[in-house]
Structure formats: C-alpha cells, structure tokens
Amino acid sequence: MSLRSIWTALSDPTRLRLCALLREEELTVGELQDILHLGQSRISTHLGVLKGTGLVTPRREGKHTYYSLNEAVLANGSGPVLEAAWATLDEIPEA
C-alpha cells in the first residue's frame, strides 16, 4: 500500500467520513447507510475503493459483513498521513 494510494482514497469526502467512522467501531453497510444517509450501492462502491487500498478490512459473520479500519495501516508508517486526513474532517460540513 502506497502513501499516494492512501491520499487518493482519502481525497473523497465520503471515503474520509467512512474511515473516520470505521476507526471508531466496526460497522455494516446498513449501519453506515443509517449514519450517512447514503444508498447501499454508493457506500459499497466507496468501501470497495478503501478495501482496494488496504485501508479497510471486511469481516464476515453470518449474513453480515463488518468493516473496520485496518490497524496494520497505522503500524506501517501511514499513521501521520491518516492523522492529517482526520484533521481535515472539520472542513467537511457533513462530517
């Protein structure tokens, strides 16, 4: 996972909001829909991008898939990049 791919993924306000929520707790797409008031396909698309960069990891339990922020990202030196991204959340009105 490259720092550039992380920055690119987090440049979208919706993906940044998703990561901010997932750093707090593990959530399903349905729960994210309720919180963000977005459609399932839009959330799934954004989660796919985040999963592709390695920022988010899924965990299957029965019929549900739970998503969380990948803790390995913080351990591999990307932590400062993520902290800088979190600092921009105040600039997003929906956040």
N, C-alpha and C positions, 0 to 999 in steps of 0.2 A: 504494500500500500504506500503510495507516494503522498507527500505533502500537497503536491499540486492537485491530485485527485480529491483529497480531503477538502481543500479550499474550493474547488469547483463544485463539489457536492453541497457544501455549506453556503454557497453563494445564493442559493434559492431560499427565500424567507420561510417557505413551508417546510423544507427539509431541515432548516436550522431549528424551527419550532419543534419538529418531530424529535430531533436529537435531544433538545432541551427537556422534553417530556420524558424521553426514554432514559435519560441519565438519572432521573428521579426514581422511576419504577418501571417494571416490566408491564407492557400493555398489549392488548389485542387490537386488531384493525377496528373492530366495533367500538372499543373504548376510545380509540383515537378519533373515530368519527364523531362520537358524542362530545368530546372535548373541543375539537377543532371545527366542528360543523362543516365538514367536507365529505364528499362522496367516497364510497369504498374504492372505486377504481383510481381516483386521484391519489388517495393515501397509499394504495398498493403500488402505484407507479413510483411514487417518491421513496417508499420503503425499498423497492427494487434497486433504485439508484444507490441508496445508502448501504444496502446489503452488498451490492457490487463493489463498493469501495472498501468494505470491511468495517464500516463504522457501526453497523447494526447487525446483531445476530438473532436469528429466529430460534425458538424452542417449541417443538410440537408437544401438545398434551391433549390427548383425545381428539376432539373435533376442532380445537382451538390452536392457533399459533400465537405464541407470545414473543414480542420483540423487546430487545433491550440494547442499550449502548454497549458496544464491545469493549470490555475493560482492557483487553490487550492493546487497544489503540492508545490508551493513556500510558501504558507501560513502555511503549516502543518509541517514546520521544515526541509523540504528537500532542501531548497534553497542553503545551503552551499554545499551539495552534487552536485547539478546542477552547481553551480559556479565552483567547482573543475573540473567537466567534461568539462565545456566550456573552461577552461584554457588549456586543452589538445588538443583543436582543432588546435593549431599551429603545432602540431606534425603530423597532418594528411595532406599529400600533396594535396589531392583532395579538402580539405576544403578551 
